[in-house]
Amino acid sequence: MQHTVIIGNGIAGITAARNIRKLSDNKITVISGETDHFFSRTALMYIYMGHMKYENTKPYEDWFWSKNKIDLMRDWVTSIDFAGKNIAFKNGSSLTYDQLILATGSQSNFFGWPGQDLKGVQGLYSYQDLELMEANTKNVKNAVILGGGLIGVEMAEMLHSRGIHVTYLIRESHFWGNMLPKEEGTLIDNHLAEHGIDLRTETELEEILDDGNGHVKGIKTKTGEIIDCQFVGLTVGVHPNIDLVKDSHIETDRGILVDENLQTSIQDVYAVGDCAQLKTPPPHRRPIEAVWYVGRMMGETVAHTITGNETKYQPGVWFNSAKFFDIEYHNYGTVLPECPEGCSEFYWECSDKKKCIKVIYETNSLKVKGVNLFGIRNRHEVWDRWLSQEKTLDHIIENLPEANFDPEFFTHWEGEIQEKFNNEFPDKNISVRKKGFLEKILA
Amino acid sequence: MKTIQLTGLALFITGFSLFIISFFIPGYKVTEEVVGSLIEESKQSSLLESAGDIINKDYSSNISLIGDLNRLFEEINETQLAKYSITDDEKKEIQEVNFSTGKFSLSSLDKIFSDEKQTEAFKKKAFNDYGGWMDGREYGSEQELTDHITNVTDNIRKYGIVSQFGFDKYQSKYLKYAIVKESSIGSIDNNSILWILLTYGLCIIGGIAYLLPTKTLDGPPGIKNNGIFKNAMSNRGWLGILTGTFLIIFYILLYFYPEYMTAWIITVDPVSQLLKGSDAGRFFLYGFIYTLAILVMGVRMIIKYRHSKYQIVRTVSVMFFQTAFAFLIPEILLRLNQPYFDFKNIWPLDYDFFFENELNTLIQSGGLGIFMLGWGLGLIGLGVPVFVYFFGKRWYCSWVCGCGGLAETLGDPYRQLSDKSLKAWKIERWSIHGVLVFAIVMTIGVLYTYWTGSSQLFGVVDTYQMRSVYGAWIGAGFAGVVGTGFYPFMGNRVWCRFGCPLAAYLGLVQKFKSRFRITTNGGQCISCGNCSTYCEMGIDVRWYAQRGQNIIRSSCVGCGVCSAVCPRGVLNLENRDEDGRFNQPILLGNDSIKVSN
């Protein structure tokens, strides 16, 4: 019986374990130093906000693992002997494997700011970070968050839920500037302001100030402004957690390099999820994609290879989602912050400034490349089909109601969107959705 | 805004405290007139003889009065039993006379009991009534004859004497309640309108003043679940325990000891007079509080979910059906001398629909009564399957039903307390279908008795016994005491999930023949667990969502909160074509794998 050892019990490692169990009777061991059981990392914020308890974030009940003969080990790995296929643990024990999957996830970025090691300064990635944040934010009145990304806005929401005033510094001219185009970013900027978040765009951190006791008392921006605070959240992105292997002879770059079968430079050693870096990413995909869905897909794929059915990692149409305070975000296909050459964008925004849709299409052929949706839910399955079949803008806008995934009785905006399209493309003249009887009453 | 909210809270607490205090306020004085108006003449004298120390005595609390009444009824019953019971000597005599002939004969009683003495005449008649089945029976063993005679005399003691000359369980229960209510004196009786304003008035105004400012204080519309698991009310803290304890005590008093809550009932007499033209009973009080709870907490629900039209429409619907269908229309029907009828209640939740007194009332009430009967049968046979086919069981459970209405409004703060474990689901399936089977068997028994007149079903089960067990344990205990009292401990759908036989019936249709499902949106689930956490029915929604599978569960009441709390727009309640409803679990987005997950 083969022994598959997985380092990391996040979504990538656990998905691999579950699928290996389905496909084989391998002995499976999952190792984590972070928690005894798999939990949803994306739900950490909800524990802090009191929406859930830690228990609620565990996708499987505790009996699930022994019932499915997946051994769980709680320890930190200190070193791996790839030649001897042996893993050494902090507690002194060791374990041999036949195949090894590295699913060690990410680490928060710290760019060497003066004062970044002060008490009350932290990032947010792990369960331990959450516990630290709980301790660090006791009796805090003012907080500063640095870095306009998903973790930053989550942290802002977390602190705001406890009545802590948040000053939010971002380097770009609008929120999540390295992912979102200007209009969408601005829409979120406004929403943050609506919640009382003090957003400072194009503002950079000079240093974090010490109160004399090793605790943060404020920050200084590059323009010299001083902002008092008792907590600083550093959320300027993450990088692959490769500490364990970067001094070994396994091939690494920013992440652990893997081929299209997710195998590393060493036979029988694989890497999946945030820590993996694809040597040759598929078209329109980046070499490192530190998102939940990618971890899950890689875990699923590697399970097939490990159980003898060599399978290439082939992600389909890119998709992603998020929620910024009250505004939900769906993304299908490729939407870059700057519209690429040869492409144009179709944009509609609701008068309440909380909903919008942006479609990127090839200017000449009208073939659609991707969509950003804010405040309107759309069907993954429909957009996946449209994008892989390269449907045109007019076709998609005309059929937009088919993709709608909002709850019943919600206002349908497709009619307005179609009218805007007809104004911009008078020669197309697509049909416009009519409001139903009930809709008119409830409007 | 904060000030308005705090003032509201203070008003609510004041109103609620006064409500509790009003329980203890009245004094009680039992007069001969009260006794005269409530007790049939034949028993009055025996009661007045023994009740000397109760009549015209000033009681400051109902507890001591009820204690005295209990003793009084017991005393009378004992006296009457001593007077009318067939004595051991008489039993022996009956036995000897009949054993010597080898055959039991009722006429033998003529020799033992004389017709002249009233007690003996009773004994003879009673033995004839209760022991008629022994007449002509042959007895080979002395023991058998003794047993049968004892059996008859015991039954006479138990059923004959106490009900004819004393006060049996039902009568003493009713009399205690009626005497206490009629004997109540003091401020509530004289100023019940003032007390309504001081209790319900303050609670409503305070509640609304507390709730309305949340619209501004909570920030922009959206999911507002901050601090739910840190709150003493919503996370089984001291406030939750206190609330649950109050609810449990309230329900126990309501169903089993209404004589203790007469002060509360008297308070709402004016409302009852206004609506149906007669004084309130305990179930009027219950309906009144129930409706207010749904209305006030419905306002809370609408504010909390103001970003979701689905939640708003649904909440307005339960508020409407409770107020109009469950509360106002039945009372107005009474005023119009028509049968009390809740047009939205459906058997087997409405478990006494087929009880003979209910059926007789409807049948004897002319056209409207017959219509009501047809309407009720139509809902059972046609309404449930057809509507569930098109919309799922939610059309009833979270849009129309009163139990559901309370759960979705008053109970909303507790929805996260439901148990999501696989074990709980296993228990749920046994218990809810168990209650359904019990309800069906009980009803078969009731109808059997209705048509045949025999109270023995299959020769073993006493149908009256069965319906009283169902009424006490399921109707009152499970649906009421546990169903609502356990909101702060086990979530707001304990009854709907583990007990309601109608939910079981609706659920079977929903599972096997319906267009309703909760659709999972491709591969967008991040397994965060909000959906499962806030599912009041304890469905582990995430289990399905993270596999890309639609959620089709017989227990789902379609409240839509999983969809509302989902941060990634993954879940949606839909009525669509049955094809593809039970979809294969496939997570979209991974082109490497094209097999089910």
Interface residues (C-beta under 8 A of the other chain):
Chain A: I11 S40 T42 A43 Y46 M49 G50 H51 M52 K53 N56 T57 K58 P59 E61 S161 H191 E194 H195 G196 W292 Y293 R296 M297 E300 T301 H304 T311 K312 Y313 Q314 P315 G316 V317 F319 S321 A322 K323 F325 D326 E328 H330 R377 N378 R379 H380 E381 D384 F405 D406 P407 E408 F409 F410 T411 L442
Chain B: G219 P220 P221 G222 I223 N225 N226 G227 I228 F229 K230 N231 H307 S308 K309 Y310 I312 V313 S421 L422 T519 N521 G522 G523 Q524 I526 S527 C528 G529 N530 S532 T533 R542 W543 Q546 G560 S563 A564 V565 P567 R568 G569 N572 L573 E574 L587 L588 G589 N590 D591 S592 I593 N597
